[in-house]
Amino acid sequence: MALKIVASQCTVCGACEFECPNAAIKMKRDVYIIDAAKCTECDGDEPKCAAVCPVPDTCIAA
């Protein structure tokens, strides 16, 4: 399973992009998206994107 970013809540701060160990997060048309093929949800650890996101519940299970 992969995570997704709720675009309406995303502040486009960029913190998640640099924390992703799989380079699954990229900017696309002024919003960040998560490539489901690359996202591993940090292999059982707390997802790093969700941990650094300043807005709760923005990086969620898809």
BAKOL-372833 format. One line per field, with one value per residue (C-alpha): x, y, z; residue number from 0. Coordinates in steps of 0.02 Angstrom, whole numbers. Last residue first. Layout:
xx [X,...];
yy [Y,...];
zz [Z,...];
num [NUM,...];
END
This chain:
xx [-217,-149,-124,3,-100,-169,-89,-17,168,223,384,313,189,328,437,307,317,417,337,433,441,264,342,311,398,253,130,223,176,119,166,70,114,88,186,314,388,377,434,620,627,697,568,631,677,507,412,481,430,324,186,52,-39,-217,-312,-183,-211,-47,-52,24,57,0];
yy [285,293,474,615,770,703,837,992,1027,871,800,638,611,614,500,363,286,127,-24,-18,172,177,82,220,193,124,239,393,523,694,871,1017,1162,1063,910,918,750,622,442,475,311,377,518,656,780,775,782,950,1034,1172,1149,1194,1030,1024,1032,918,774,684,497,347,179,0];
zz [2,177,232,216,258,422,530,444,483,389,462,536,394,264,371,377,551,531,447,285,262,191,44,-84,-252,-356,-265,-326,-195,-254,-204,-274,-391,-552,-496,-356,-312,-172,-201,-177,-79,86,89,204,67,-18,147,201,38,116,-14,117,84,152,-13,-94,27,2,-31,54,-24,0];
num [61,60,59,58,57,56,55,54,53,52,51,50,49,48,47,46,45,44,43,42,41,40,39,38,37,36,35,34,33,32,31,30,29,28,27,26,25,24,23,22,21,20,19,18,17,16,15,14,13,12,11,10,9,8,7,6,5,4,3,2,1,0];
END
